[in-house]
């Protein structure tokens, strides 16, 4: 039907956009070394093949558990202050739950959420990748790879933001 063809066309366009990568903002400011640090953390996080095939079909990626465990260790070493002050609860071996209390416990909390897995990255003519989807290459200000904009960037930016708050000696209100 026309609706299916239109949806498929939109899906292809979205996939091409996702495959282009995540651009690092180059605004002139005093924290360019901080930006580089977080870009390198994101680049490294993309290299973990935490592929999820949806549903309960875990057997398609038998290495996923090991990759997630390695990613957990990587995040812990990359964000030592966050992990030291707010050790996460690990839920069902995969999910990390950080509870960060604010200065004023009468205020309503906020929720930051993300996921650590990525969808498969088929290498074929229908969905061609310019670079290895798990390379994490940083080229011309772009971070390339599966998870660059869905959703490893969210994991790194959220932990990085909390890390910056902790290092500044502040707590959220």
Protein Blocks (a to p, Z undefined) as FASTA:
>chain_A
ZZlmmmmmmmmmmmmmmmnopcdddddcfklmmmmmmmmmmmmmmmpccbceehjllklm
mmlmmmmmmmmmmmmmmmmmlmmmmccddeehlaccdddddfblmbccddddddfbdcdd
dddfklccfbdfklopaeehiacdehjlocklmmmmmmmmmmmmmmnopacZZ
